[in-house]
Amino acid sequence: LIGVLAIAVSALLSAGCTTTVGGTPAADTAPVPTEGPGSDPVAWSDRLCEAVLSFAVPATSAPDFSKSGDLPALQRTVSSYLSGVVTGAQQGQAQLAEVGAAPEPGGDDAARRAQDALKALEDDFGGFKTTVDGMDPEDPEAFVGGLAQVQSKVSAVTPPNPLGDLAGTPRLYRAAERSAQCQRLTALAAAAPR
């Protein structure tokens, strides 16, 4: 009886292994996800770095403030520059809110850190702008001293570093190295005055 049972089980197993499925092989027609697991890590990294560039481009595009001896004009120029940086930080935050889930969990942490950093920079640069707008160009000594303090605070600001934040997630870090926007961000950071 045991021998018959073993032969029957063997026949069932071998019959299951030799079943032929008809048709021709075809690629999966389901669309590739645009975010989250299975999505393109280079495209996701591109969106992350593009959001940070919204802040970094205006922040590193400061006009030459030393060219003007007209203090009211200088005040307007500095205020306009700071306003552009605040707007860039706000735009970057809005873009980060739309960047989508990362292909790997470490990317979500990097996006969250960039979001927090841009919010802090919006607040900092908004405060600098309020200070500059409140300065009196009719008091040259106080104006120049106040401007020097603002400039010192601006140069002490730490911008977001999405590539550094992705270093702990090797797959996303390698993807960021191939991303056009991350390469642009790296080049901008390298060219920024120290």
Salt bridges, closest charged atoms under 4 A:
GLU104 OE2 - ARG171 NH1 3.30
ASP109 OD1 - ARG112 NH2 2.57
GLU122 OE1 - LYS119 NZ 3.65
ASP123 OD1 - LYS119 NZ 3.14
ASP133 OD2 - LYS129 NZ 2.65
ASP165 OD1 - ARG113 NE 3.44
